[in-house]
Amino acid sequence: MEEQRVRDPGAGEVNYSKLDWLWFLISAIILVLLLKYIDSFFWVALPFTLTFFVKALKMM
C-alpha cells in the first residue's frame, strides 16, 4: 500500500510583511507629494496607501 501524504496548506505560506510596509511607505510618499503639488489628484494614491497599510498590519 502506498502512503498518502496530507498536504499542509500553511506550509508554503510566505510572510510579506516587510514588503507590504515598503509598499505602504512608497505609496504614502506619493500621496504626500500629490497633496503638495497636485492636490486635486491625491485621491488616486489613497486606495494604495490604505490597502498596503491594512496588509502590513496583517488584517487582510
MOPAC internal coordinates of N, CA, C and O (Angstrom, degrees):
PM7 1SCF
backbone

  N    0.0000 0     0.00 0     0.00 0    0    0    0
  C    1.4521 1     0.00 0     0.00 0    1    0    0
  C    1.5201 1   110.31 1     0.00 0    2    1    0
  O    1.2310 1   121.87 1   -38.78 1    3    2    1
  N    1.3095 1   114.02 1   141.22 1    3    2    1
  C    1.4549 1   119.25 1   177.87 1    5    3    2
  C    1.5216 1   110.88 1   -86.56 1    6    5    3
  O    1.2310 1   121.66 1   -34.10 1    7    6    5
  N    1.3143 1   114.43 1   145.90 1    7    6    5
  C    1.4607 1   119.59 1   176.50 1    9    7    6
  C    1.5134 1   109.52 1   -80.85 1   10    9    7
  O    1.2310 1   120.77 1   -44.40 1   11   10    9
  N    1.2963 1   116.14 1   135.60 1   11   10    9
  C    1.4529 1   119.87 1   175.98 1   13   11   10
  C    1.5212 1   108.76 1  -102.11 1   14   13   11
  O    1.2310 1   121.42 1   -54.02 1   15   14   13
  N    1.2924 1   114.90 1   125.98 1   15   14   13
  C    1.4549 1   119.33 1  -179.72 1   17   15   14
  C    1.5199 1   109.11 1   -98.99 1   18   17   15
  O    1.2310 1   121.86 1   -44.77 1   19   18   17
  N    1.2865 1   114.05 1   135.23 1   19   18   17
  C    1.4560 1   120.21 1   177.06 1   21   19   18
  C    1.5166 1   107.13 1   -92.96 1   22   21   19
  O    1.2310 1   121.41 1   -55.25 1   23   22   21
  N    1.2905 1   114.91 1   124.75 1   23   22   21
  C    1.4556 1   119.95 1  -178.33 1   25   23   22
  C    1.5208 1   109.94 1   -82.05 1   26   25   23
  O    1.2310 1   120.98 1   -52.30 1   27   26   25
  N    1.3154 1   115.73 1   127.70 1   27   26   25
  C    1.4559 1   121.68 1   178.71 1   29   27   26
  C    1.5219 1   108.50 1   -81.38 1   30   29   27
  O    1.2310 1   119.34 1   -62.34 1   31   30   29
  N    1.3372 1   118.87 1   117.66 1   31   30   29
  C    1.4641 1   119.78 1  -176.58 1   33   31   30
  C    1.5249 1   113.56 1   -66.18 1   34   33   31
  O    1.2310 1   119.92 1   157.35 1   35   34   33
  N    1.3140 1   117.75 1   -22.65 1   35   34   33
  C    1.4606 1   120.01 1  -179.27 1   37   35   34
  C    1.5134 1   113.83 1   -92.40 1   38   37   35
  O    1.2310 1   119.94 1  -179.84 1   39   38   37
  N    1.3230 1   117.71 1     0.16 1   39   38   37
  C    1.4612 1   120.75 1  -175.61 1   41   39   38
  C    1.5221 1   112.29 1   -68.23 1   42   41   39
  O    1.2310 1   119.86 1   145.44 1   43   42   41
  N    1.3123 1   117.87 1   -34.56 1   43   42   41
  C    1.4551 1   120.67 1  -177.87 1   45   43   42
  C    1.5183 1   113.42 1   -97.69 1   46   45   43
  O    1.2310 1   120.55 1  -165.47 1   47   46   45
  N    1.3092 1   116.55 1    14.53 1   47   46   45
  C    1.4588 1   119.88 1  -176.81 1   49   47   46
  C    1.5234 1   110.39 1   -74.06 1   50   49   47
  O    1.2310 1   120.75 1   -46.58 1   51   50   49
  N    1.3107 1   116.17 1   133.42 1   51   50   49
  C    1.4550 1   121.86 1  -177.72 1   53   51   50
  C    1.5226 1   108.32 1  -113.81 1   54   53   51
  O    1.2310 1   121.08 1   -38.98 1   55   54   53
  N    1.3067 1   115.54 1   141.02 1   55   54   53
  C    1.4561 1   120.65 1  -179.79 1   57   55   54
  C    1.5283 1   109.31 1   -90.55 1   58   57   55
  O    1.2310 1   120.77 1   -63.06 1   59   58   57
  N    1.3193 1   116.13 1   116.94 1   59   58   57
  C    1.4560 1   120.79 1  -178.30 1   61   59   58
  C    1.5242 1   111.82 1  -108.10 1   62   61   59
  O    1.2310 1   119.82 1  -154.79 1   63   62   61
  N    1.2902 1   117.95 1    25.21 1   63   62   61
  C    1.4558 1   121.52 1  -174.66 1   65   63   62
  C    1.5332 1   111.88 1   -61.75 1   66   65   63
  O    1.2310 1   119.88 1   136.05 1   67   66   65
  N    1.3252 1   117.83 1   -43.95 1   67   66   65
  C    1.4689 1   120.76 1  -179.29 1   69   67   66
  C    1.5219 1   110.84 1   -63.80 1   70   69   67
  O    1.2310 1   120.88 1   139.81 1   71   70   69
  N    1.3117 1   115.92 1   -40.19 1   71   70   69
  C    1.4588 1   120.25 1   179.01 1   73   71   70
  C    1.5320 1   110.59 1   -67.45 1   74   73   71
  O    1.2310 1   120.72 1   141.73 1   75   74   73
  N    1.3268 1   116.24 1   -38.27 1   75   74   73
  C    1.4716 1   119.69 1   177.28 1   77   75   74
  C    1.5212 1   111.40 1   -65.22 1   78   77   75
  O    1.2310 1   120.15 1   140.42 1   79   78   77
  N    1.3221 1   117.33 1   -39.58 1   79   78   77
  C    1.4711 1   119.65 1   176.51 1   81   79   78
  C    1.5314 1   110.97 1   -64.60 1   82   81   79
  O    1.2310 1   120.67 1   142.22 1   83   82   81
  N    1.3173 1   116.32 1   -37.78 1   83   82   81
  C    1.4640 1   119.92 1   178.48 1   85   83   82
  C    1.5249 1   110.63 1   -64.38 1   86   85   83
  O    1.2310 1   120.42 1   133.80 1   87   86   85
  N    1.3393 1   116.79 1   -46.20 1   87   86   85
  C    1.4662 1   120.21 1   178.33 1   89   87   86
  C    1.5272 1   110.84 1   -63.44 1   90   89   87
  O    1.2310 1   120.18 1   143.13 1   91   90   89
  N    1.3282 1   117.26 1   -36.87 1   91   90   89
  C    1.4575 1   120.19 1   176.95 1   93   91   90
  C    1.5220 1   111.00 1   -62.60 1   94   93   91
  O    1.2310 1   120.21 1   134.35 1   95   94   93
  N    1.3202 1   117.20 1   -45.65 1   95   94   93
  C    1.4648 1   120.07 1  -179.19 1   97   95   94
  C    1.5300 1   111.57 1   -64.52 1   98   97   95
  O    1.2310 1   120.54 1   139.33 1   99   98   97
  N    1.3202 1   116.57 1   -40.67 1   99   98   97
  C    1.4683 1   119.96 1   178.37 1  101   99   98
  C    1.5252 1   110.18 1   -63.75 1  102  101   99
  O    1.2310 1   120.44 1   133.93 1  103  102  101
  N    1.3208 1   116.77 1   -46.07 1  103  102  101
  C    1.4631 1   119.08 1  -179.01 1  105  103  102
  C    1.5256 1   111.60 1   -68.83 1  106  105  103
  O    1.2310 1   120.01 1   148.89 1  107  106  105
  N    1.3400 1   117.59 1   -31.11 1  107  106  105
  C    1.4624 1   120.46 1   176.75 1  109  107  106
  C    1.5303 1   110.86 1   -68.31 1  110  109  107
  O    1.2310 1   120.53 1   141.71 1  111  110  109
  N    1.3120 1   116.59 1   -38.29 1  111  110  109
  C    1.4715 1   120.09 1   177.02 1  113  111  110
  C    1.5237 1   110.11 1   -65.03 1  114  113  111
  O    1.2310 1   120.65 1   136.70 1  115  114  113
  N    1.3175 1   116.37 1   -43.30 1  115  114  113
  C    1.4663 1   120.15 1   177.52 1  117  115  114
  C    1.5256 1   110.45 1   -62.15 1  118  117  115
  O    1.2310 1   120.62 1   140.15 1  119  118  117
  N    1.3332 1   116.42 1   -39.85 1  119  118  117
  C    1.4641 1   120.90 1   178.22 1  121  119  118
  C    1.5275 1   111.05 1   -61.18 1  122  121  119
  O    1.2310 1   120.27 1   134.86 1  123  122  121
  N    1.3176 1   117.08 1   -45.14 1  123  122  121
  C    1.4686 1   120.92 1   179.54 1  125  123  122
  C    1.5183 1   110.86 1   -64.99 1  126  125  123
  O    1.2310 1   120.48 1   138.90 1  127  126  125
  N    1.3334 1   116.68 1   -41.10 1  127  126  125
  C    1.4674 1   119.80 1   178.30 1  129  127  126
  C    1.5266 1   111.49 1   -64.27 1  130  129  127
  O    1.2310 1   120.72 1   140.27 1  131  130  129
  N    1.3197 1   116.23 1   -39.73 1  131  130  129
  C    1.4645 1   119.09 1   176.85 1  133  131  130
  C    1.5263 1   111.06 1   -65.35 1  134  133  131
  O    1.2310 1   120.11 1   141.44 1  135  134  133
  N    1.3268 1   117.39 1   -38.56 1  135  134  133
  C    1.4680 1   120.43 1   177.62 1  137  135  134
  C    1.5260 1   111.25 1   -64.15 1  138  137  135
  O    1.2310 1   120.83 1   144.64 1  139  138  137
  N    1.3198 1   116.02 1   -35.36 1  139  138  137
  C    1.4679 1   120.25 1  -177.50 1  141  139  138
  C    1.5312 1   112.17 1   -76.46 1  142  141  139
  O    1.2310 1   120.48 1   136.71 1  143  142  141
  N    1.3279 1   116.69 1   -43.29 1  143  142  141
  C    1.4572 1   119.44 1  -171.59 1  145  143  142
  C    1.5342 1   114.52 1  -103.61 1  146  145  143
  O    1.2310 1   119.75 1   140.80 1  147  146  145
  N    1.3107 1   118.08 1   -39.20 1  147  146  145
  C    1.4678 1   121.03 1  -179.20 1  149  147  146
  C    1.5271 1   107.15 1  -131.01 1  150  149  147
  O    1.2310 1   120.81 1  -106.82 1  151  150  149
  N    1.3134 1   116.05 1    73.18 1  151  150  149
  C    1.4620 1   120.14 1  -170.16 1  153  151  150
  C    1.5293 1   114.37 1   -64.92 1  154  153  151
  O    1.2310 1   119.67 1   160.14 1  155  154  153
  N    1.3038 1   118.24 1   -19.86 1  155  154  153
  C    1.4654 1   119.07 1   179.33 1  157  155  154
  C    1.5343 1   112.23 1   -77.04 1  158  157  155
  O    1.2310 1   119.99 1   169.38 1  159  158  157
  N    1.3404 1   117.62 1   -10.62 1  159  158  157
  C    1.4648 1   120.99 1  -179.09 1  161  159  158
  C    1.5283 1   113.17 1  -115.15 1  162  161  159
  O    1.2310 1   119.34 1  -164.44 1  163  162  161
  N    1.3415 1   118.87 1    15.56 1  163  162  161
  C    1.4544 1   119.93 1  -178.75 1  165  163  162
  C    1.5300 1   111.68 1   -64.54 1  166  165  163
  O    1.2310 1   120.53 1   153.15 1  167  166  165
  N    1.3283 1   116.59 1   -26.85 1  167  166  165
  C    1.4660 1   121.07 1  -177.63 1  169  167  166
  C    1.5258 1   112.36 1   -65.78 1  170  169  167
  O    1.2310 1   119.87 1   162.79 1  171  170  169
  N    1.3337 1   117.86 1   -17.21 1  171  170  169
  C    1.4685 1   121.21 1   179.18 1  173  171  170
  C    1.5342 1   109.92 1   -66.29 1  174  173  171
  O    1.2310 1   119.97 1   143.01 1  175  174  173
  N    1.3228 1   117.66 1   -36.99 1  175  174  173
  C    1.4707 1   121.55 1  -179.57 1  177  175  174
  C    1.5206 1   112.69 1   -87.56 1  178  177  175
  O    1.2310 1   119.79 1   167.63 1  179  178  177
  N    1.3026 1   118.01 1   -12.37 1  179  178  177
  C    1.4624 1   122.03 1  -175.40 1  181  179  178
  C    1.5323 1   114.09 1   -60.33 1  182  181  179
  O    1.2310 1   118.51 1   133.49 1  183  182  181
  N    1.3407 1   120.45 1   -46.51 1  183  182  181
  C    1.4757 1   119.07 1   179.34 1  185  183  182
  C    1.5306 1   113.28 1   -61.59 1  186  185  183
  O    1.2310 1   120.28 1   142.45 1  187  186  185
  N    1.3287 1   117.06 1   -37.55 1  187  186  185
  C    1.4604 1   120.23 1   179.11 1  189  187  186
  C    1.5236 1   110.73 1   -65.90 1  190  189  187
  O    1.2310 1   120.62 1   135.70 1  191  190  189
  N    1.3199 1   116.42 1   -44.30 1  191  190  189
  C    1.4557 1   120.80 1  -179.20 1  193  191  190
  C    1.5253 1   110.92 1   -61.90 1  194  193  191
  O    1.2310 1   120.48 1   132.50 1  195  194  193
  N    1.3099 1   116.69 1   -47.50 1  195  194  193
  C    1.4636 1   119.93 1  -177.76 1  197  195  194
  C    1.5294 1   112.08 1   -69.70 1  198  197  195
  O    1.2310 1   120.14 1   141.04 1  199  198  197
  N    1.3241 1   117.33 1   -38.96 1  199  198  197
  C    1.4561 1   120.40 1   179.85 1  201  199  198
  C    1.5200 1   111.37 1   -64.18 1  202  201  199
  O    1.2310 1   120.00 1   133.19 1  203  202  201
  N    1.3290 1   117.61 1   -46.81 1  203  202  201
  C    1.4582 1   119.41 1  -178.94 1  205  203  202
  C    1.5215 1   111.92 1   -71.39 1  206  205  203
  O    1.2310 1   119.74 1   153.35 1  207  206  205
  N    1.3300 1   118.10 1   -26.65 1  207  206  205
  C    1.4614 1   120.14 1   174.40 1  209  207  206
  C    1.5291 1   110.42 1   -65.97 1  210  209  207
  O    1.2310 1   120.67 1   135.02 1  211  210  209
  N    1.3159 1   116.32 1   -44.98 1  211  210  209
  C    1.4777 1   120.55 1   179.03 1  213  211  210
  C    1.5295 1   110.23 1   -65.80 1  214  213  211
  O    1.2310 1   119.95 1   139.78 1  215  214  213
  N    1.3306 1   117.70 1   -40.22 1  215  214  213
  C    1.4631 1   120.08 1   178.94 1  217  215  214
  C    1.5322 1   111.47 1   -67.01 1  218  217  215
  O    1.2310 1   120.25 1   143.10 1  219  218  217
  N    1.3300 1   117.13 1   -36.90 1  219  218  217
  C    1.4582 1   120.42 1   178.98 1  221  219  218
  C    1.5223 1   111.39 1   -66.95 1  222  221  219
  O    1.2310 1   120.39 1   148.99 1  223  222  221
  N    1.3193 1   116.87 1   -31.01 1  223  222  221
  C    1.4677 1   120.94 1   175.96 1  225  223  222
  C    1.5244 1   112.25 1   -80.54 1  226  225  223
  O    1.2310 1   120.54 1   179.39 1  227  226  225
  N    1.3275 1   116.57 1    -0.61 1  227  226  225
  C    1.4727 1   124.72 1  -179.95 1  229  227  226
  C    1.5200 1   112.34 1    59.49 1  230  229  227
  O    1.2310 1   120.97 1  -140.78 1  231  230  229
  N    1.3078 1   115.75 1    39.22 1  231  230  229
  C    1.4591 1   120.61 1   176.41 1  233  231  230
  C    1.5217 1   110.63 1  -100.18 1  234  233  231
  O    1.2310 1   120.39 1   177.04 1  235  234  233
  N    1.3160 1   116.86 1    -2.96 1  235  234  233
  C    1.4611 1   120.44 1   179.72 1  237  235  234
  C    1.5119 1   109.19 1  -135.60 1  238  237  235
  O    1.2310 1   120.10 1   180.00 1  239  238  237

